[in-house]
Amino acid sequence: MTGLQYMSGFGNEHASEDPRCPGALPEGQNNPQVCPYGLYAEQLSGSAFTCPRATNRRSWLYRILPSVCHKPFKPLEEGHLTHDWDEIEPDPNQLRWKPFEIPKASQNKMDFVSGLHTLCGAGEPRGRNGIAVHIFVCNTSMTDRCLYNSDGDFLIVPQQGKLLITTEFGKMLVEPNEICVIQQGMRFSVEVFGETRGYILEVYGAHFELPDLGPIGANGLANPRDFLVPVAWYEDRQVPGGYTVISKYQGKLFAAQQDYSPYNVVAWHGNYTPYKYHLEKFMVINAVAFDHADPSIFTVLTAKTTRAGVALADFVIFPPRWGVANNTFRPPYYHRNCMSEFMGLIKGHYEAKEEGFQPGGGSLHSMMTPHGPDADCFEKASRAKLEPERVADGTMAFMFESSLSLAVTKWGLQTSNRLDKNYYKCWEPLKSHFNPKCK
């Protein structure tokens, strides 16, 4: 686990080979008649062959056996993973969840796959347009089984416990306050070190990219060099008892057996890779005179739609920063949005709702559903002395924002038993301060 190495750069052309096999990468071509060390060449395509060069994504993998060597896939029980958005009636209310419960290993052993629970989403993977928000809770590592997502990309946000993620490209250690992205089709396994919890944003039909900076200029927000890609690592391991490869395909899970480890990639090159990013690296931009800049200034990654400026999904964070705006109500303002907003908390206290919104929980403010600071926050901020102050120290809140109208699953509204049915009451103490005689 210690001493893992990475290469830096977002969307770069990378090349890596396991040092145990120097020269494993073919020189001058992708698919020679005979590969070095007797390896097989296999291309993993993350975009259509004919996509423009700027959006073309693919990597070449040089492996001991090609991934085609497996028994037929058979259906696997999905548990609480779903993309059935019609299983329960829509609910436009402000929704908030208490921290999602992690089962004890002594009572119910649960790994990353069996611990996936779909909370909300929209669209569907067959049409290649949609998103889903999942919660993962687990207490044991994946053993001799891996997962790959045929439907889309996973953006994984650990909240409690670190993840040692083994992929076909190498290994990544991802801790709370870091994120990682496992892109469509990439096989991975998750090792955990105790009770573990986090959030996942899944997108169908688009890959995450860095937002355009516009008037901000050349630098700021998430800088490309701070994204880290694993280096090649392989194991030549036979698994006579059977290795299980799980495919998430059209919203369902399927399992196939093979008798070897899928992490047999000795070398690879390309620009279609898994990657991770530490949220403390984010360069915050903010208002320094008055009023609020829009929360889009906190966007780390975006998955675009074909409509300019409209995101299928944005990943937004609210990191520690200075608040200096004059004559301004500094917390988030009251708001109704044409986008859907799911919020989670990795650590600390969110400034607009310090007590009720807890790490490991979440909230959903659906399209045009009003939301904003609770009554206590409003009163304090309205009377506060406006001096330069640190905001959100020791805190990291985030938002998955989408142009799609999200439906909540039955697990989210009922089965999880974590929905805070008193959430609406945090605004009830708000009172009128209107005085027509006082301008």
Solvent accessible surface area in square Angstrom, and as a share of the most:
residue,aa,sasa,rsa
1,M,95,0.42
2,T,126,0.73
3,G,74,0.71
4,L,54,0.27
5,Q,129,0.57
6,Y,55,0.21
7,M,39,0.17
8,S,57,0.37
9,G,6,0.06
10,F,35,0.15
11,G,39,0.38
12,N,67,0.34
13,E,111,0.50
14,H,18,0.08
15,A,61,0.47
16,S,12,0.08
17,E,58,0.26
18,D,4,0.02
19,P,116,0.73
20,R,135,0.49
21,C,17,0.10
22,P,91,0.57
23,G,46,0.44
24,A,0,0.00
25,L,33,0.17
26,P,21,0.13
27,E,165,0.74
28,G,91,0.87
29,Q,101,0.45
30,N,54,0.28
31,N,98,0.50
32,P,23,0.14
33,Q,184,0.82
34,V,117,0.67
35,C,10,0.06
36,P,41,0.26
37,Y,125,0.48
38,G,57,0.54
39,L,17,0.08
40,Y,107,0.41
41,A,30,0.24
42,E,38,0.17
43,Q,67,0.30
44,L,34,0.17
45,S,52,0.34
46,G,10,0.10
47,S,25,0.16
48,A,63,0.49
49,F,159,0.66
50,T,129,0.75
51,C,43,0.26
52,P,97,0.61
53,R,222,0.81
54,A,85,0.66
55,T,75,0.44
56,N,36,0.18
57,R,53,0.19
58,R,65,0.24
59,S,0,0.00
60,W,36,0.13
61,L,1,0.01
62,Y,0,0.00
63,R,1,0.00
64,I,49,0.25
65,L,55,0.28
66,P,24,0.15
67,S,22,0.14
68,V,115,0.66
69,C,51,0.30
70,H,60,0.27
71,K,135,0.57
72,P,101,0.64
73,F,65,0.27
74,K,135,0.57
75,P,113,0.71
76,L,53,0.26
77,E,142,0.64
78,E,45,0.20
79,G,52,0.50
80,H,78,0.35
81,L,8,0.04
82,T,33,0.19
83,H,33,0.15
84,D,72,0.38
85,W,36,0.13
86,D,130,0.68
87,E,72,0.32
88,I,36,0.18
89,E,138,0.62
90,P,115,0.72
91,D,42,0.22
92,P,95,0.60
93,N,86,0.44
94,Q,40,0.18
95,L,9,0.04
96,R,19,0.07
97,W,1,0.00
98,K,90,0.38
99,P,26,0.16
100,F,3,0.01
101,E,118,0.53
102,I,25,0.13
103,P,31,0.19
104,K,107,0.45
105,A,42,0.33
106,S,110,0.71
107,Q,150,0.67
108,N,72,0.37
109,K,152,0.64
110,M,28,0.12
111,D,12,0.06
112,F,1,0.00
113,V,8,0.05
114,S,59,0.38
115,G,0,0.00
116,L,3,0.01
117,H,16,0.07
118,T,0,0.00
119,L,0,0.00
120,C,0,0.00
121,G,0,0.00
122,A,12,0.09
123,G,32,0.31
124,E,56,0.25
125,P,4,0.03
126,R,157,0.57
127,G,52,0.50
128,R,94,0.34
129,N,79,0.41
130,G,0,0.00
131,I,1,0.01
132,A,0,0.00
133,V,1,0.00
134,H,1,0.01
135,I,1,0.01
136,F,0,0.00
137,V,7,0.04
138,C,0,0.00
139,N,15,0.07
140,T,40,0.23
141,S,33,0.21
142,M,16,0.07
143,T,106,0.62
144,D,48,0.25
145,R,55,0.20
146,C,0,0.00
147,L,1,0.00
148,Y,33,0.13
149,N,4,0.02
150,S,32,0.20
151,D,6,0.03
152,G,2,0.02
153,D,1,0.01
154,F,1,0.00
155,L,0,0.00
156,I,0,0.00
157,V,0,0.00
158,P,0,0.00
159,Q,18,0.08
160,Q,65,0.29
161,G,28,0.27
162,K,66,0.28
163,L,0,0.00
164,L,13,0.06
165,I,0,0.00
166,T,19,0.11
167,T,0,0.00
168,E,6,0.03
169,F,0,0.00
170,G,0,0.00
171,K,50,0.21
172,M,0,0.00
173,L,29,0.15
174,V,0,0.00
175,E,74,0.33
176,P,46,0.29
177,N,9,0.05
178,E,16,0.07
179,I,1,0.01
180,C,0,0.00
181,V,1,0.00
182,I,3,0.02
183,Q,13,0.06
184,Q,47,0.21
185,G,19,0.19
186,M,0,0.00
187,R,19,0.07
188,F,0,0.00
189,S,14,0.09
190,V,2,0.01
191,E,73,0.33
192,V,11,0.06
193,F,96,0.40
194,G,37,0.35
195,E,61,0.27
196,T,0,0.00
197,R,27,0.10
198,G,0,0.00
199,Y,2,0.01
200,I,0,0.00
201,L,0,0.00
202,E,0,0.00
203,V,0,0.00
204,Y,1,0.01
205,G,40,0.38
206,A,24,0.18
207,H,44,0.20
208,F,10,0.04
209,E,62,0.28
210,L,37,0.19
211,P,26,0.16
212,D,117,0.61
213,L,45,0.22
214,G,56,0.54
215,P,150,0.94
216,I,64,0.32
217,G,36,0.35
218,A,94,0.73
219,N,103,0.53
220,G,2,0.02
221,L,6,0.03
222,A,7,0.05
223,N,38,0.20
224,P,70,0.44
225,R,186,0.68
226,D,27,0.14
227,F,0,0.00
228,L,55,0.28
229,V,3,0.02
230,P,0,0.00
231,V,44,0.25
232,A,4,0.03
233,W,81,0.28
234,Y,30,0.12
235,E,38,0.17
236,D,94,0.49
237,R,92,0.34
238,Q,111,0.49
239,V,11,0.06
240,P,128,0.81
241,G,81,0.78
242,G,22,0.21
243,Y,5,0.02
244,T,24,0.14
245,V,0,0.00
246,I,0,0.00
247,S,5,0.04
248,K,5,0.02
249,Y,106,0.40
250,Q,65,0.29
251,G,3,0.03
252,K,101,0.43
253,L,4,0.02
254,F,50,0.21
255,A,16,0.13
256,A,1,0.01
257,Q,78,0.35
258,Q,10,0.04
259,D,80,0.42
260,Y,10,0.04
261,S,2,0.01
262,P,1,0.01
263,Y,7,0.03
264,N,5,0.02
265,V,0,0.00
266,V,3,0.02
267,A,0,0.00
268,W,0,0.00
269,H,37,0.17
270,G,0,0.00
271,N,19,0.10
272,Y,0,0.00
273,T,7,0.04
274,P,0,0.00
275,Y,15,0.06
276,K,16,0.07
277,Y,1,0.01
278,H,55,0.24
279,L,1,0.00
280,E,123,0.55
281,K,112,0.47
282,F,14,0.06
283,M,90,0.40
284,V,44,0.25
285,I,48,0.24
286,N,57,0.29
287,A,26,0.20
288,V,121,0.70
289,A,53,0.41
290,F,135,0.56
291,D,82,0.43
292,H,68,0.30
293,A,39,0.30
294,D,91,0.47
295,P,50,0.31
296,S,72,0.47
297,I,27,0.13
298,F,13,0.06
299,T,6,0.03
300,V,0,0.00
301,L,0,0.00
302,T,10,0.06
303,A,0,0.00
304,K,83,0.35
305,T,39,0.23
306,T,148,0.86
307,R,146,0.53
308,A,106,0.82
309,G,91,0.87
310,V,43,0.25
311,A,8,0.06
312,L,4,0.02
313,A,0,0.00
314,D,20,0.10
315,F,0,0.00
316,V,1,0.01
317,I,0,0.00
318,F,22,0.09
319,P,7,0.04
320,P,44,0.27
321,R,29,0.11
322,W,137,0.48
323,G,11,0.11
324,V,44,0.25
325,A,9,0.07
326,N,94,0.48
327,N,144,0.74
328,T,14,0.08
329,F,55,0.23
330,R,36,0.13
331,P,13,0.08
332,P,43,0.27
333,Y,85,0.32
334,Y,95,0.36
335,H,62,0.28
336,R,167,0.61
337,N,19,0.10
338,C,83,0.50
339,M,31,0.14
340,S,0,0.00
341,E,13,0.06
342,F,0,0.00
343,M,16,0.07
344,G,0,0.00
345,L,0,0.00
346,I,4,0.02
347,K,78,0.33
348,G,24,0.23
349,H,116,0.52
350,Y,20,0.08
351,E,43,0.19
352,A,2,0.01
353,K,13,0.06
354,E,95,0.43
355,E,147,0.66
356,G,27,0.26
357,F,7,0.03
358,Q,75,0.33
359,P,43,0.27
360,G,1,0.01
361,G,0,0.00
362,G,0,0.00
363,S,4,0.03
364,L,1,0.00
365,H,8,0.04
366,S,14,0.09
367,M,63,0.28
368,M,114,0.51
369,T,10,0.06
370,P,70,0.44
371,H,20,0.09
372,G,6,0.06
373,P,0,0.00
374,D,23,0.12
375,A,8,0.06
376,D,85,0.44
377,C,17,0.10
378,F,50,0.21
379,E,37,0.17
380,K,125,0.53
381,A,20,0.16
382,S,64,0.41
383,R,170,0.62
384,A,55,0.43
385,K,163,0.69
386,L,69,0.34
387,E,86,0.38
388,P,94,0.59
389,E,79,0.36
390,R,103,0.38
391,V,20,0.11
392,A,22,0.17
393,D,83,0.43
394,G,53,0.51
395,T,6,0.03
396,M,2,0.01
397,A,1,0.00
398,F,0,0.00
399,M,5,0.02
400,F,2,0.01
401,E,25,0.11
402,S,1,0.01
403,S,15,0.10
404,L,36,0.18
405,S,71,0.46
406,L,16,0.08
407,A,24,0.19
408,V,11,0.06
409,T,1,0.01
410,K,98,0.41
411,W,29,0.10
412,G,0,0.00
413,L,24,0.12
414,Q,103,0.46
415,T,77,0.44
416,S,15,0.10
417,N,127,0.65
418,R,49,0.18
419,L,33,0.17
420,D,22,0.11
421,K,160,0.68
422,N,86,0.44
423,Y,4,0.01
424,Y,112,0.43
425,K,94,0.40
426,C,28,0.17
427,W,37,0.13
428,E,111,0.50
429,P,88,0.55
430,L,65,0.32
431,K,138,0.58
432,S,97,0.63
433,H,112,0.50
434,F,164,0.68
435,N,77,0.40
436,P,109,0.68
437,K,192,0.81
438,C,91,0.54
439,K,248,1.05
